Amino acid sequence: MFGVVTRSGISHGLGALAFAALLCMFGMSSAHALNPQIPFHGYVLDQWSVPQGLPQITVLDMAEDRAGFLWISTQKAVARFDGVQFVAFDRAATGVDTTMLDVVWADPHGQVWFGGAHGLLRQQDGHFTALGGSAVHAIIDAGDGTPLLGTANGVSRVQDGAVVPVAGYSGPAFSLLRDGETLWIGGLGRICKRDGSVAPAAVTCIRQSLPQQPRIVVKRMALVRGSLWLGTQMGLMRVDGESIVPSGVDANVDTESIESLLVDREGALWIGSVQALYRVLPDSRVERVADDDLAPRPWVRALFEDRAGNLWLGTHTLGLYRAWNGWIQRVSARDGVTDPLMWSIVRSPDGQFVLGTNSDVEILAGSSARARVLIPGTALPNPSAYTLYYDRHGRLWVGTRAGLAVYDRGRNVTPAAMSVLGSWRIDDVREVANDDFWIGTSGGLYRWREGELSRVNPGASAAAASIRFILPITPDHLYIGTEDGVREWQAGKLLEPAWAKPLRGHFVSHLAMLKPGVLGIATVDVGIGVMRDGQLRMLGKQDGLPSDNAWTLDVLDGNLYVGSIAGAWRLPLAELPLPGSPARTVSPQMVAGVVRDTGVRPVHCCNGGAAARSLIDGKAIWYSTTDGALRVDTQILGALPVSPAAWVESVEHDGKQFSAGNFELTEGTRDLVFHYTAPWLRVGALGFRYRLEGYDTAWEDAGARRSAFYTHLPPGRYHFRVAAMLAGAAGYGPEAEVVVQVRPYWHERTVVRAAAVLALALLVVLLARLGMRAQRERNAWLEAQVERRTEQLARALERLRVANLALAEESHTDTLTALQNRRYLLARLPELLASRGPLGLLQIDIDFFKEVNDRHGHAVGDSVLREIGQMLAAARRDSDVAVRWGGEEFLLLLREVDAGEVLVIAERLRRDIATREFTDGNGGTVLLTCSIGFSMHPLALRSDKATFDAALELSDRALYDAKHDGRNRCVGLMAIAALAAEVLDKPFAPQVDALIACGQLRWVRPAS
């Protein structure tokens, strides 16, 4: 007896809803699949193709393994995807042919199975095994966690590592599907049903009803509410009784070649064809995905739903897509908004949403939930509705860029006294009592009370007079955000609180009571502030915030939501550092405006403006943006995410990749690279930290980098540990660990060292005794010669001075190569840096030098190093510095050169060494090559030890790439422009990959 399951594939979405479906969603909880009430254009859509690392643009099939990685089959190779990067498994990496594998299935034991024209392949822990057999068209679960195969010669399964046939069905099986005890088999011109409830299992077939037509190939099958749907090259069909008939879903669907079928968790049937993507909703409505919402002729070859509910689309010509519901909904031009540049949003007394745009005031109303103009721009003092406010009588106050208007149920009831505000931008209106309003303008703070308007800060400077936000505590106690910090109105006086002095000169955009006794302050350039008990604490990018800009502060369900130019983010209030608490870094979760390289439809957030730029509506928050109003549904967003487990993918040594098991290093260099990741197919940025226990004294924050580099490791036993943290999560996920054993060289072994110490101790004792006897004899002789020695003392002192000078010179010189050594460079470094001129740094490493010592002996090796030292000494100018950096590695410092000259000199040195015939001491020659990494100093406007160390780090990284690229080459890593001081004030090595990625550093290589 065996069972089967359908090919994987379904969807989960978190996307921008059309507003027509939005209103019915306001109270919904988080969904586990694509919400059928949302049209496809409402989902968030991401795309990956060859530029993002996909081996080839045609995606044939997909599956998610037990660890959470997505396995993707393309025409060129198999790839494993962790949510950010692809790892390709081609013939060179696996030893087997991984091209054109049509089907993928992941079993519950951690193995992934692939089928194609050459039979079956199995992947386990990165190792591929070809099991062969007939061409495989389908793979599903046999009911016991092993694969059941639809092949060119029938149905097969895997037993004891071999592919064996299953009796009862003959002919090609192109698709398999299980319905309880029934196994459906899609064949050529027929489908067959194998009833497993009886023994032996009975097989009956339903054949094509019109034999005069070409025989159909049943490539895909799907079971929807008891109906069996068939994807064929002749169109979508279904089983009607004992007949195979056209589906009747759509005229196009019934005639196009069906490439993929999927029933998602909500019961929607997804249909992929060459021409389009279709969805049959549970209520039988048919949605054809528009070309603008996916792509013209998308040719969807594969559909897959992962465990998180994301819908993955594998296409023939456009790579890989992911669609998800999203917690973001947007109201913009598509929903009738006249001007999508939005400044403010409020809710009217009758529950409708009122939008202030750059051209008018609009309202969302009616069953269609489309926007319409409420107050045209021509009826306002200025068309730009900068802020909106409803008072207790239901009147709408409209603050514009030039004046204020008051509307009562469509009538303009603006008091004539308000005309004096016509010269100012209106940023905030606050009602504190009946007919008592505070008005913040670009021209000062005003109060309207009992029909009279007065300004309360006539002597304020221009910046302090620009009132951006008013936070009433009582009618006569206000906190006020200005373009010159925070002011406080209390007891009839406007003052600057002592705690607010650090904010002087800064634009304060928003104020909010985060919790009793805790005031939050948003600024546009220095992050957010928290004030408690008269003490202020500022938080910015250096503390982990996405940006130093903030426009809004909103508190909902114990979380702080902040809208900024980088997007909207949230942080639990319990995680917000308060004044007086220890310094620590926070990790907010981006909830809107996340910049993703894969995003097909970007989400704009958030816009500046005045006080009404955000609105809490139940469990949702609205933001005004440059592309309409944006709604973040925190209920769909759900609780804070949990960080995934980290994985060590491989250990790299001497350019070779080794599996991530425990690693023993016995020969070669002591340089290691650990490659790690964390599978995360949902949305969110991952950061990593790692530590090599036994070597590192603390955790290394790697950011998004997924490799750790170590060089010249001493012998010992190390534990490499790595963990991942998802932005917004409470902490790091489970760690991954690899044990590394670095074996000592013979001369580093404890026994050898102990013997050497013992021998040295005996020698010291012997020498001491001999010395004591010689000293006694010498003392007697000295007493006899004291007068003569007195005469020679002056000359001896002179000789001693000369000897000391020679000794000092020798201490700065490498005895083998006669080049300077590190001590000399450190002594000269202040002089070199003080000159502030350009300095080229070349790190030169002799390739495979250990083979010279092993093959010809250390004497020949020393001779080669001496000759190379002579070459460098002859090549350098008087102003240059040539240093033996250690072993077979040299450092050449070139003064007053530019990047082009450094490249020319590096190439010349590389060629000279490659063409030099070094003697082997026996009449033969030794041929060598070298790898050169170079950079330029200074990297910043300043010139000091930190900038020199950073330049040296770049040359070392370039040398690593030169060796990694095959050796015998020159590679440079240069700064495009002067790096910012804050970059060099932090540990530089962890930032190199990020600086390369953002274009601040560039690679330099010789022309081919």
SULNORWO-V76293 format. One record per residue. N is the residue number from 1. RES is the residue in one letter. SS is DSSP state (~ for helix, > for strand, _ for the rest). PHI is phi in whole degrees, 0 to 359 (none if undefined). OMEGA is omega in whole degrees, 0 to 359 (NA if undefined). Layout:
n=[N,N]
res=[RES,RES]
ss=[SS,SS]
phi=[PHI,PHI]
omega=[OMEGA,OMEGA]
This chain:
n=[1,2,3,4,5,6,7,8,9,10,11,12,13,14,15,16,17,18,19,20,21,22,23,24,25,26,27,28,29,30,31,32,33,34,35,36,37,38,39,40,41,42,43,44,45,46,47,48,49,50,51,52,53,54,55,56,57,58,59,60,61,62,63,64,65,66,67,68,69,70,71,72,73,74,75,76,77,78,79,80,81,82,83,84,85,86,87,88,89,90,91,92,93,94,95,96,97,98,99,100,101,102,103,104,105,106,107,108,109,110,111,112,113,114,115,116,117,118,119,120,121,122,123,124,125,126,127,128,129,130,131,132,133,134,135,136,137,138,139,140,141,142,143,144,145,146,147,148,149,150,151,152,153,154,155,156,157,158,159,160,161,162,163,164,165,166,167,168,169,170,171,172,173,174,175,176,177,178,179,180,181,182,183,184,185,186,187,188,189,190,191,192,193,194,195,196,197,198,199,200,201,202,203,204,205,206,207,208,209,210,211,212,213,214,215,216,217,218,219,220,221,222,223,224,225,226,227,228,229,230,231,232,233,234,235,236,237,238,239,240,241,242,243,244,245,246,247,248,249,250,251,252,253,254,255,256,257,258,259,260,261,262,263,264,265,266,267,268,269,270,271,272,273,274,275,276,277,278,279,280,281,282,283,284,285,286,287,288,289,290,291,292,293,294,295,296,297,298,299,300,301,302,303,304,305,306,307,308,309,310,311,312,313,314,315,316,317,318,319,320,321,322,323,324,325,326,327,328,329,330,331,332,333,334,335,336,337,338,339,340,341,342,343,344,345,346,347,348,349,350,351,352,353,354,355,356,357,358,359,360,361,362,363,364,365,366,367,368,369,370,371,372,373,374,375,376,377,378,379,380,381,382,383,384,385,386,387,388,389,390,391,392,393,394,395,396,397,398,399,400,401,402,403,404,405,406,407,408,409,410,411,412,413,414,415,416,417,418,419,420,421,422,423,424,425,426,427,428,429,430,431,432,433,434,435,436,437,438,439,440,441,442,443,444,445,446,447,448,449,450,451,452,453,454,455,456,457,458,459,460,461,462,463,464,465,466,467,468,469,470,471,472,473,474,475,476,477,478,479,480,481,482,483,484,485,486,487,488,489,490,491,492,493,494,495,496,497,498,499,500,501,502,503,504,505,506,507,508,509,510,511,512,513,514,515,516,517,518,519,520,521,522,523,524,525,526,527,528,529,530,531,532,533,534,535,536,537,538,539,540,541,542,543,544,545,546,547,548,549,550,551,552,553,554,555,556,557,558,559,560,561,562,563,564,565,566,567,568,569,570,571,572,573,574,575,576,577,578,579,580,581,582,583,584,585,586,587,588,589,590,591,592,593,594,595,596,597,598,599,600,601,602,603,604,605,606,607,608,609,610,611,612,613,614,615,616,617,618,619,620,621,622,623,624,625,626,627,628,629,630,631,632,633,634,635,636,637,638,639,640,641,642,643,644,645,646,647,648,649,650,651,652,653,654,655,656,657,658,659,660,661,662,663,664,665,666,667,668,669,670,671,672,673,674,675,676,677,678,679,680,681,682,683,684,685,686,687,688,689,690,691,692,693,694,695,696,697,698,699,700,701,702,703,704,705,706,707,708,709,710,711,712,713,714,715,716,717,718,719,720,721,722,723,724,725,726,727,728,729,730,731,732,733,734,735,736,737,738,739,740,741,742,743,744,745,746,747,748,749,750,751,752,753,754,755,756,757,758,759,760,761,762,763,764,765,766,767,768,769,770,771,772,773,774,775,776,777,778,779,780,781,782,783,784,785,786,787,788,789,790,791,792,793,794,795,796,797,798,799,800,801,802,803,804,805,806,807,808,809,810,811,812,813,814,815,816,817,818,819,820,821,822,823,824,825,826,827,828,829,830,831,832,833,834,835,836,837,838,839,840,841,842,843,844,845,846,847,848,849,850,851,852,853,854,855,856,857,858,859,860,861,862,863,864,865,866,867,868,869,870,871,872,873,874,875,876,877,878,879,880,881,882,883,884,885,886,887,888,889,890,891,892,893,894,895,896,897,898,899,900,901,902,903,904,905,906,907,908,909,910,911,912,913,914,915,916,917,918,919,920,921,922,923,924,925,926,927,928,929,930,931,932,933,934,935,936,937,938,939,940,941,942,943,944,945,946,947,948,949,950,951,952,953,954,955,956,957,958,959,960,961,962,963,964,965,966,967,968,969,970,971,972,973,974,975,976,977,978,979,980,981,982,983,984,985,986,987,988,989,990,991,992,993,994,995,996,997,998,999,1000,1001,1002,1003,1004,1005,1006,1007,1008]
res=[M,F,G,V,V,T,R,S,G,I,S,H,G,L,G,A,L,A,F,A,A,L,L,C,M,F,G,M,S,S,A,H,A,L,N,P,Q,I,P,F,H,G,Y,V,L,D,Q,W,S,V,P,Q,G,L,P,Q,I,T,V,L,D,M,A,E,D,R,A,G,F,L,W,I,S,T,Q,K,A,V,A,R,F,D,G,V,Q,F,V,A,F,D,R,A,A,T,G,V,D,T,T,M,L,D,V,V,W,A,D,P,H,G,Q,V,W,F,G,G,A,H,G,L,L,R,Q,Q,D,G,H,F,T,A,L,G,G,S,A,V,H,A,I,I,D,A,G,D,G,T,P,L,L,G,T,A,N,G,V,S,R,V,Q,D,G,A,V,V,P,V,A,G,Y,S,G,P,A,F,S,L,L,R,D,G,E,T,L,W,I,G,G,L,G,R,I,C,K,R,D,G,S,V,A,P,A,A,V,T,C,I,R,Q,S,L,P,Q,Q,P,R,I,V,V,K,R,M,A,L,V,R,G,S,L,W,L,G,T,Q,M,G,L,M,R,V,D,G,E,S,I,V,P,S,G,V,D,A,N,V,D,T,E,S,I,E,S,L,L,V,D,R,E,G,A,L,W,I,G,S,V,Q,A,L,Y,R,V,L,P,D,S,R,V,E,R,V,A,D,D,D,L,A,P,R,P,W,V,R,A,L,F,E,D,R,A,G,N,L,W,L,G,T,H,T,L,G,L,Y,R,A,W,N,G,W,I,Q,R,V,S,A,R,D,G,V,T,D,P,L,M,W,S,I,V,R,S,P,D,G,Q,F,V,L,G,T,N,S,D,V,E,I,L,A,G,S,S,A,R,A,R,V,L,I,P,G,T,A,L,P,N,P,S,A,Y,T,L,Y,Y,D,R,H,G,R,L,W,V,G,T,R,A,G,L,A,V,Y,D,R,G,R,N,V,T,P,A,A,M,S,V,L,G,S,W,R,I,D,D,V,R,E,V,A,N,D,D,F,W,I,G,T,S,G,G,L,Y,R,W,R,E,G,E,L,S,R,V,N,P,G,A,S,A,A,A,A,S,I,R,F,I,L,P,I,T,P,D,H,L,Y,I,G,T,E,D,G,V,R,E,W,Q,A,G,K,L,L,E,P,A,W,A,K,P,L,R,G,H,F,V,S,H,L,A,M,L,K,P,G,V,L,G,I,A,T,V,D,V,G,I,G,V,M,R,D,G,Q,L,R,M,L,G,K,Q,D,G,L,P,S,D,N,A,W,T,L,D,V,L,D,G,N,L,Y,V,G,S,I,A,G,A,W,R,L,P,L,A,E,L,P,L,P,G,S,P,A,R,T,V,S,P,Q,M,V,A,G,V,V,R,D,T,G,V,R,P,V,H,C,C,N,G,G,A,A,A,R,S,L,I,D,G,K,A,I,W,Y,S,T,T,D,G,A,L,R,V,D,T,Q,I,L,G,A,L,P,V,S,P,A,A,W,V,E,S,V,E,H,D,G,K,Q,F,S,A,G,N,F,E,L,T,E,G,T,R,D,L,V,F,H,Y,T,A,P,W,L,R,V,G,A,L,G,F,R,Y,R,L,E,G,Y,D,T,A,W,E,D,A,G,A,R,R,S,A,F,Y,T,H,L,P,P,G,R,Y,H,F,R,V,A,A,M,L,A,G,A,A,G,Y,G,P,E,A,E,V,V,V,Q,V,R,P,Y,W,H,E,R,T,V,V,R,A,A,A,V,L,A,L,A,L,L,V,V,L,L,A,R,L,G,M,R,A,Q,R,E,R,N,A,W,L,E,A,Q,V,E,R,R,T,E,Q,L,A,R,A,L,E,R,L,R,V,A,N,L,A,L,A,E,E,S,H,T,D,T,L,T,A,L,Q,N,R,R,Y,L,L,A,R,L,P,E,L,L,A,S,R,G,P,L,G,L,L,Q,I,D,I,D,F,F,K,E,V,N,D,R,H,G,H,A,V,G,D,S,V,L,R,E,I,G,Q,M,L,A,A,A,R,R,D,S,D,V,A,V,R,W,G,G,E,E,F,L,L,L,L,R,E,V,D,A,G,E,V,L,V,I,A,E,R,L,R,R,D,I,A,T,R,E,F,T,D,G,N,G,G,T,V,L,L,T,C,S,I,G,F,S,M,H,P,L,A,L,R,S,D,K,A,T,F,D,A,A,L,E,L,S,D,R,A,L,Y,D,A,K,H,D,G,R,N,R,C,V,G,L,M,A,I,A,A,L,A,A,E,V,L,D,K,P,F,A,P,Q,V,D,A,L,I,A,C,G,Q,L,R,W,V,R,P,A,S]
ss=[_,_,_,_,_,_,_,_,_,_,_,_,_,>,_,_,>,_,~,~,~,~,~,~,~,_,_,_,_,_,_,_,_,_,_,_,_,_,_,~,~,~,_,>,>,>,>,>,_,~,~,~,_,_,_,_,_,_,>,>,>,>,>,>,_,_,_,_,_,>,>,>,>,>,_,_,_,>,>,>,>,_,_,_,_,>,>,>,>,_,~,~,~,~,_,_,_,_,_,_,>,>,>,>,>,>,_,_,_,_,_,>,>,>,>,>,_,_,>,>,>,>,>,>,_,_,>,>,>,>,>,>,_,_,_,>,>,>,>,>,>,_,_,_,_,_,>,>,>,>,>,_,_,>,>,>,>,>,>,_,_,>,>,>,>,_,_,_,_,_,_,_,_,_,>,>,>,>,>,_,_,>,>,>,>,>,_,>,_,>,>,>,>,>,>,_,_,_,_,_,_,>,>,>,>,>,>,_,_,_,_,_,_,_,_,_,>,_,_,>,>,>,>,>,_,_,>,>,>,>,>,>,_,_,>,>,>,>,>,>,_,_,>,>,>,>,_,_,_,_,_,_,_,_,_,_,_,>,>,>,>,>,>,_,_,_,_,_,>,>,>,>,>,_,_,_,>,>,>,>,_,_,_,_,_,>,>,>,_,_,~,~,~,_,_,_,_,_,_,>,>,>,>,>,>,_,_,_,_,_,>,>,>,>,>,_,_,_,_,>,>,>,>,>,>,>,_,>,>,>,>,_,~,~,~,_,_,_,_,_,_,>,>,>,>,>,>,_,_,_,_,_,>,>,>,>,>,_,_,_,>,>,>,>,>,_,_,_,_,>,>,>,>,>,>,_,~,~,~,_,_,_,_,_,>,>,>,>,>,>,_,_,_,_,_,>,>,>,>,>,_,_,>,>,>,>,>,>,_,_,>,>,_,_,_,~,~,~,~,~,~,~,~,_,_,>,>,>,>,>,>,>,>,_,_,>,>,>,>,>,>,_,_,>,>,>,>,>,>,_,_,>,>,>,>,_,_,_,_,_,_,~,~,~,~,_,>,>,>,>,>,>,>,>,_,_,>,>,>,>,>,>,_,_,>,>,>,>,>,>,_,_,>,>,>,_,_,~,~,~,~,~,~,_,_,_,_,>,>,>,>,>,>,>,>,_,_,>,>,>,>,>,>,_,_,_,_,>,>,>,>,>,_,_,>,>,>,>,>,_,~,~,~,_,_,_,_,_,_,_,_,>,>,>,>,>,_,_,>,>,>,>,>,>,_,_,>,>,>,>,>,>,~,~,~,_,_,_,_,_,_,_,_,_,_,_,_,_,>,>,>,>,_,_,_,_,_,_,>,_,_,_,_,_,_,_,_,_,_,_,_,_,_,>,>,>,>,_,_,>,>,>,>,>,>,_,_,>,>,>,>,>,>,~,~,~,~,_,_,_,_,_,_,_,_,_,>,>,>,>,>,>,>,_,_,>,>,>,>,_,_,_,>,>,>,_,_,_,_,_,_,>,>,>,>,>,>,_,_,_,_,_,_,_,_,>,>,>,>,>,>,>,>,_,_,>,_,_,_,>,>,>,>,_,_,_,>,>,>,>,_,_,_,_,_,>,>,>,>,>,>,>,>,>,>,>,_,_,_,_,_,_,_,_,_,>,>,>,>,>,>,>,_,_,_,~,~,~,_,~,~,~,~,~,~,~,~,~,~,~,~,~,~,~,~,~,~,~,~,~,~,~,~,~,~,~,~,~,~,~,~,~,~,~,~,~,~,~,~,~,~,~,~,~,~,~,~,~,~,~,~,~,~,~,~,~,~,~,~,~,~,_,>,_,_,_,_,_,_,>,_,~,~,~,~,~,~,~,~,~,~,~,~,~,_,_,_,_,>,>,>,>,>,>,>,>,_,_,~,~,~,~,~,~,~,~,_,~,~,~,~,~,~,~,~,~,~,~,~,~,~,~,~,~,~,_,_,_,_,_,>,>,>,>,>,>,_,_,>,>,>,>,>,>,>,_,_,_,~,~,~,~,~,~,~,~,~,~,~,~,~,~,~,~,~,_,>,>,>,_,_,_,_,_,>,>,>,_,_,>,>,>,>,>,>,>,>,_,_,_,_,_,_,_,~,~,~,~,~,~,~,~,~,~,~,~,~,~,~,~,~,~,~,~,_,_,_,_,_,>,>,>,>,>,>,_,_,_,_,_,~,~,~,~,_,_,_,_,~,~,~,~,~,~,~,~,~,_,_,_,>,>,>,>,>,_,_,_]
phi=[none,215,237,218,231,287,300,296,156,189,207,222,218,219,241,280,291,291,291,300,268,291,297,279,262,302,257,284,270,299,267,252,209,299,292,292,280,259,293,301,292,276,279,278,233,241,222,231,215,302,300,267,112,297,302,198,285,267,265,268,194,213,201,254,275,298,282,108,280,262,262,233,258,240,294,265,193,271,228,250,240,259,106,233,233,258,245,273,238,259,298,297,274,248,83,231,280,248,271,53,269,283,226,225,214,255,272,285,261,102,267,237,247,232,232,199,297,262,104,253,238,237,245,214,55,83,256,253,231,270,264,72,96,289,303,258,254,207,223,221,282,281,103,236,84,251,281,250,245,260,238,293,241,123,258,225,215,252,225,54,79,233,272,235,287,251,288,113,219,236,99,293,242,268,205,226,206,247,228,66,275,262,252,266,236,272,241,258,74,197,232,236,242,253,270,273,277,239,233,288,299,264,243,236,233,247,259,302,281,244,295,288,279,302,293,281,253,279,280,222,222,211,248,235,48,87,259,262,253,237,262,232,287,261,124,277,231,214,265,241,67,251,233,256,231,303,294,78,289,198,300,290,299,282,236,273,291,270,263,204,224,203,254,275,293,271,87,277,262,261,231,255,227,294,279,196,248,239,220,260,284,302,270,78,292,249,248,262,292,293,302,291,266,224,185,296,47,288,51,281,278,217,234,211,245,276,293,280,95,289,263,253,243,260,252,277,234,236,82,245,238,230,242,211,302,78,258,254,231,237,245,213,303,295,253,95,294,290,235,288,285,253,251,208,209,222,249,285,303,268,92,271,264,247,244,260,254,283,233,187,245,235,224,261,207,91,293,279,55,258,280,219,288,264,228,293,299,291,265,247,303,213,298,280,275,285,215,232,203,260,271,291,265,82,277,261,265,245,269,250,288,210,113,234,229,238,239,237,54,89,258,282,240,297,297,299,296,287,297,292,273,297,269,245,281,262,258,202,227,225,266,251,197,300,56,224,233,256,232,261,228,286,242,130,261,241,230,253,218,52,82,238,247,218,264,254,229,295,265,287,293,300,290,291,279,275,270,262,203,236,243,286,263,223,305,242,225,231,257,231,267,237,277,227,96,249,238,229,257,204,55,75,233,252,230,260,299,299,293,270,300,299,270,300,87,247,281,265,260,201,227,203,277,287,197,308,81,238,258,259,233,258,234,269,218,231,83,242,243,232,243,214,54,75,241,246,232,258,233,217,300,295,259,107,290,295,203,274,259,211,254,223,228,224,246,214,52,79,243,265,253,235,263,214,292,275,122,262,222,229,212,302,302,294,268,282,295,258,304,90,277,300,294,200,264,258,225,292,259,289,241,202,75,296,277,239,299,268,296,274,238,294,256,277,192,231,265,282,127,249,289,266,277,218,209,272,230,65,263,240,232,261,232,276,223,282,227,90,263,245,247,254,270,289,287,290,303,80,288,299,289,249,293,281,286,275,226,266,281,196,244,254,218,52,80,247,262,238,300,278,286,302,236,241,254,243,210,81,291,255,254,229,234,260,256,223,198,207,291,209,273,274,266,150,272,257,239,232,224,216,204,260,295,99,227,281,271,208,292,257,279,264,61,274,297,238,216,237,249,225,231,54,291,286,296,156,250,236,240,273,238,217,219,245,228,274,305,97,284,286,186,282,277,303,277,249,220,229,267,239,247,258,284,284,292,302,281,262,288,299,296,296,293,297,297,295,295,297,298,295,297,297,297,296,298,299,296,296,294,300,294,295,294,296,295,297,296,294,298,297,293,296,299,287,255,301,292,294,291,298,294,271,299,299,292,295,297,295,297,296,298,296,297,297,298,295,296,298,296,295,293,260,236,286,293,281,260,66,274,291,244,300,299,295,297,297,290,276,302,304,294,296,289,293,291,61,276,296,224,268,247,242,259,243,232,285,289,53,294,301,293,295,297,292,272,247,101,291,296,293,301,296,297,296,296,296,295,295,301,295,297,292,296,286,280,280,275,298,276,275,231,245,231,279,279,148,59,262,246,233,233,240,252,251,267,55,231,255,299,295,295,298,298,296,295,298,296,296,298,300,294,300,290,294,264,283,257,274,280,258,84,236,89,259,233,237,255,228,232,220,245,232,246,222,207,235,236,272,269,224,293,267,225,209,300,295,291,293,299,295,297,296,298,294,295,293,295,296,297,300,293,299,289,295,277,124,66,54,202,247,223,243,229,239,275,295,214,302,283,292,300,293,293,279,276,250,309,276,305,294,267,299,298,294,292,293,298,269,87,280,241,224,277,233,225,297,298,293]
omega=[175,178,180,173,182,173,183,173,179,191,176,184,176,192,183,184,163,188,177,177,189,187,180,183,193,183,187,172,184,180,180,178,178,183,183,179,184,174,186,182,178,179,171,186,176,181,173,176,185,179,179,175,176,185,184,192,183,178,184,179,184,173,178,182,185,182,181,175,175,178,188,176,175,180,185,185,172,178,172,187,179,183,179,185,180,171,184,176,178,182,181,183,187,184,178,180,180,178,170,176,192,186,180,175,179,181,183,183,179,178,176,185,181,178,179,184,183,175,190,173,176,175,176,179,177,180,182,178,178,179,176,183,179,177,184,180,183,176,174,181,178,179,180,180,175,185,169,192,165,188,179,183,178,181,180,174,182,178,177,176,180,178,182,181,174,185,172,180,177,182,183,175,185,181,181,180,179,173,185,179,183,174,175,182,178,184,181,180,182,164,183,182,178,183,182,181,178,179,354,183,181,180,174,186,171,186,179,188,180,185,180,177,173,182,181,172,181,185,184,175,177,180,183,177,176,180,180,181,185,174,183,177,180,181,179,180,177,179,179,183,179,182,172,186,174,187,185,180,185,182,180,181,183,180,181,176,183,183,183,175,179,171,182,186,178,178,177,178,177,185,179,177,177,188,188,172,182,173,173,185,180,178,176,174,181,177,172,181,184,179,181,183,174,176,174,180,187,178,183,183,186,175,184,175,180,184,178,179,177,174,179,180,175,184,182,187,187,177,191,176,170,176,181,186,184,176,184,170,183,172,185,186,181,181,174,179,183,181,184,176,190,178,189,179,177,176,182,180,179,172,179,182,181,187,174,182,180,184,185,171,183,183,174,185,175,184,180,180,177,182,172,182,175,176,180,180,180,181,180,176,176,185,185,180,191,177,181,180,174,178,186,177,179,177,181,176,182,175,183,177,179,174,187,175,178,181,178,180,175,180,177,182,182,177,181,182,180,183,180,178,185,181,188,170,182,185,184,174,180,176,182,177,180,181,179,186,167,184,177,183,175,180,175,179,182,175,175,182,177,174,180,180,179,176,186,180,186,184,184,174,183,181,180,180,179,187,183,184,178,177,179,171,169,179,183,175,184,161,188,174,181,175,176,177,185,172,180,176,182,179,176,181,177,186,172,180,181,182,185,184,177,181,181,182,181,182,177,189,185,175,180,172,184,172,185,177,182,181,175,182,176,177,181,186,181,175,181,178,176,180,175,178,176,178,183,173,180,178,179,182,180,179,177,179,179,185,172,180,174,178,186,172,178,179,181,177,176,179,173,177,183,174,183,178,177,182,178,179,180,179,176,178,179,180,183,180,180,177,179,180,182,178,176,181,178,181,180,176,175,182,178,179,180,179,179,178,184,185,178,178,185,179,180,177,356,186,174,180,186,191,186,184,173,184,172,180,183,179,182,175,176,176,171,183,177,178,175,180,183,181,177,180,184,178,175,178,173,182,179,182,177,183,180,177,178,178,169,184,184,172,182,179,180,176,180,180,177,180,190,176,179,193,178,182,183,182,181,180,176,177,180,173,177,177,185,179,172,180,179,184,176,182,177,181,179,171,185,167,180,180,173,182,187,180,178,177,181,177,176,178,185,184,181,182,186,175,177,186,175,180,174,180,174,179,180,179,185,174,175,181,180,178,181,175,177,180,182,180,183,181,181,177,180,183,168,185,173,178,181,177,177,182,180,170,185,184,178,184,186,182,180,181,179,178,179,178,180,179,179,179,178,179,180,179,180,180,179,180,177,180,180,178,179,181,179,178,181,179,178,180,181,179,180,186,189,182,181,180,178,180,184,186,182,180,178,179,179,178,178,179,179,179,179,177,180,179,178,179,181,181,178,186,175,188,183,188,184,173,175,179,183,181,179,180,180,179,182,189,179,179,180,182,182,181,176,177,178,184,177,181,178,172,186,181,182,182,173,183,180,180,177,179,182,186,187,181,184,179,178,177,179,179,178,180,178,180,178,175,178,179,180,179,180,183,185,173,181,183,182,180,176,188,167,190,179,179,180,184,183,178,179,179,183,182,175,175,173,185,180,178,179,179,180,181,180,179,180,178,180,180,181,180,181,182,182,175,180,182,179,178,180,181,179,182,176,178,183,168,178,174,185,170,183,178,180,173,3,177,183,180,178,179,180,183,180,180,178,178,179,178,178,176,179,179,178,177,178,178,178,180,178,179,180,182,176,180,182,180,179,177,177,175,189,172,178,179,181,180,181,182,183,177,184,179,178,175,192,186,181,184,190,181,180,179,176,183,182,172,178,173,179,177,177,178,178,175,183,NA]
